[in-house]
Amino acid sequence: MTGCNKKEAPLPPPPDPCFYNGVDTCLLNVKTKISINLNDEKQTINSFGASDCWTTKFIDNWGDVTKRNKIADYLFSTDTLIDGSPKGIGLSLWRFNIGAGSYEQGSASGISDEWR
């Protein structure tokens, strides 16, 4: 604060990058070894999914079908490209809000009975 002839409070010092969760990691000379055993199954994942947060209504209104299909490939494709990189993230589940109406309001919504 600079009013009333008071001096500004000094800023706190920047955090020490060596400390993580209270441990001085810069002093640790231990190398972490991580082992992955693909034969030791811990769980089975039946689906890999995401939520669209109500965006499908906008994408579906796009006139460019090529762009819509490209987005679908980015999200759901399990194919690989020529260079071996994935075409998409391979979602097998998609959560969306069915909702109770339409983005459009009034007669533009196409909902003739508001009590349906």
LINBELZI-V424673 format. One record per residue. OMEGA is omega in radians with two decimals (NA if undefined). D_FIRST is the distance of its C-alpha to the first C-alpha in whole Angstrom. Layout:
# LINBELZI-V424673
{{OMEGA;D_FIRST} {OMEGA;D_FIRST}}
This chain:
# LINBELZI-V424673
{{-3.09;0} {-3.13;4} {3.06;6} {3.12;9} {3.10;9} {3.11;7} {3.08;7} {3.06;5} {3.14;7} {3.10;10} {3.08;12} {3.13;15} {3.11;18} {-3.13;20} {3.11;23} {-3.10;26} {3.14;28} {-3.07;31} {3.10;30} {-3.09;31} {3.08;32} {-3.13;31} {3.09;34} {-3.07;34} {3.12;36} {3.13;36} {-3.13;38} {3.09;41} {-3.10;44} {3.06;45} {3.14;46} {3.10;46} {3.12;50} {3.11;50} {3.10;53} {3.12;54} {-3.10;58} {3.13;59} {-3.12;61} {-3.06;59} {3.13;58} {-3.12;56} {3.05;55} {3.11;57} {-3.10;55} {-3.13;57} {3.05;54} {-2.98;51} {3.14;49} {3.10;46} {-3.09;45} {-3.14;45} {3.02;42} {-3.13;44} {-3.07;45} {-3.13;48} {3.13;49} {-3.13;47} {-3.13;49} {3.12;52} {3.11;52} {3.12;52} {-3.08;55} {-3.10;55} {3.13;57} {3.13;57} {3.11;53} {3.14;53} {3.12;56} {3.09;53} {3.11;50} {3.09;53} {3.12;54} {-3.08;51} {-2.92;50} {-3.05;54} {3.01;56} {3.10;57} {3.05;59} {3.11;58} {-3.11;58} {-3.11;61} {3.11;58} {3.13;58} {-3.11;54} {3.08;54} {3.14;54} {-3.11;52} {2.98;50} {3.09;53} {3.08;52} {-3.12;55} {-3.13;53} {-3.13;51} {3.09;49} {-3.13;48} {3.09;48} {3.06;51} {-3.11;50} {-3.08;51} {-3.05;51} {3.04;51} {3.09;48} {-3.10;50} {3.09;50} {-3.09;53} {3.12;56} {-3.11;55} {-3.08;54} {3.11;58} {-3.05;58} {-3.11;60} {-3.10;60} {-3.14;56} {-3.06;58} {NA;60}}
